[in-house]
Amino acid sequence: MAKNEPLVSILIVNWNGKVHLETCLLSLSKITYKNTEVVVVDQGSSDGSVEFLKEKYKKVKVVKLKENVGFAQGNNIGLSQTKGEYVLLLNNDTKVEPNFLEPLVQAMQKKAVAVVQPKICFWNKKEIQSAGSFMTTTGFLYHRGYGANIKKYNTKDEIFSANGACMLIKKKVAENLGLFDQRYFAYFEETDFCWRVWVSGYKVIYEPRSVIYHKGGETSKTFANSYVQYLSFRNRLNAILKNISFGYLLIIFPIHICLMVINVIAFLFKGKFTHAYGVIKALSWNIKNLPETLKKRNNIQKARKVGDRALFAACLKNPKLSYYFYLFTGLTKYEKNL
């Protein structure tokens, strides 16, 4: 073990993902960075995940929950069980390159950096899934690099949000800010956290020398698509209400609401009535929970150290209109149509 290798806790939240854990843990067993611990939070799996871990990976720390409390709360619980200076949040449906961790740790050792994301590629090893996400004036994210050739996006860069499939975080920062908003259950929780990281004076970085592969959407396949729409729209709107400064709220919030309404109309036109209801339900939830959201907003804005003008100068990008067409319709990969 090198003297400059701080302990990294690798945190994996699992729900009936035994088939994915086998591949993920096998790849982790081959990494060249040795000062690590692996913590798996199992959320009441019924597929033998816990038994598999106890039999095959006895050194893995297993935190057993009785039920699926969601990706957000599962990671929050897991964070409290880690010992590392840095914590790597890693999805169970991933596999990593042997040398993926060293560049992330190296980037993290700068005082101003609190979150680092690797280059996340599709399972086929031909295309990028995420090279970091950026805010747009619509309130939706621009997911940079989605569908681009794996050889692209090789420059280290500041990004607005890391992808929750794999992100290294400073544990002390996560403890001070609070990791994920447990109300979110799943979707957009990592962006909400990264937004708070920026506001508090830290940076979020994309490190392309680190490469992993991600299947993506394996757990969400068990959810109704309308439920996914509900969670996505609900949590995104809530994060905007909590984190954005008042001046930018006046700009981005009306645009975002208009696009939500357009989505409702589009879903109705397509006959996707449950999808339309999901977006309406997302709006309703935010209205109902506005008092609690405003309390959280007040705390965040009081602790603000970086203004949105400076933040968005670095981390706001507006893609072509075609991006939103493909984002909302899902007809083809975004990056090929910009």
DAURWO-V674144 format. One line per field, one symbol per residue. ss: DSSP state (~ for helix, > for strand, _ for the rest). phi: phi as a letter, one per 30 degrees, with the letter a starting at -180 (. if undefined). burial: + if it has 9 or more other ideal C-beta (glycine too) atoms within 8 Angstrom, else -. Layout:
ss=???
phi=???
burial=???
This chain:
ss=_______>>>>>>>___~~~~~~~~~~~_______>>>>>>>>_____~~~~~~~~____>>>>>_____~~~~~~~~~______>>>>>___>>>___~~~~~~~~~____>>>>>>>>>>____>>>>__>>>_____>>>_____>_______>>__>____>>>>>~~~~~~~____~~~____~~~~~~~~~~~___>>>>>>>>>>>>_____~~~__~~~~~~~~~~~~~~~~~~~__~~~~~~~~~~~~~~~~~~~~~~~~___~~~~~~~~~~~~~~~~_~~~~~~~~~~~~~_____~~~~~~~~>____~~~~~~~~~____~~~~_
phi=.ddccddccccbcbbhceddeedddddddcdddcdbbccccccidccidddddddcbddddccccdbdcjdddeddddedcccddcbcdbddcbbcdecddedddeddddedcbbbcddccdedicbdcacjcbdbddiddcddididedddhccdadbdbdcddaacbddddddddidcddddiaiidddeddddddddjcbcbccddcbbbbdiidddddcddddddeddddddddddddcdddddddddeddddeddddddddddddicddddddddddddddddceeddddddeddddddcbdddddddcbcbcddededddddcidadeddbc
burial=----++++++++++++++-+++++++++--+-+-+++++++++++---++-+++--+--+-++-+----++++++++++-++-+-+++++++++-+--+++++++-++----++++++++++----++++++++++-+++++-+++++-+-++-----+++++++++++++-+++-+-++++-+++++++++++++++++-+++++++-++++++--++------++++++++++++++++++++--++-+++-+++-++--++-+++---+--+++++++++-++--++--++-++--+---+-+-+--++--+++-+--++++++-----+++-+-
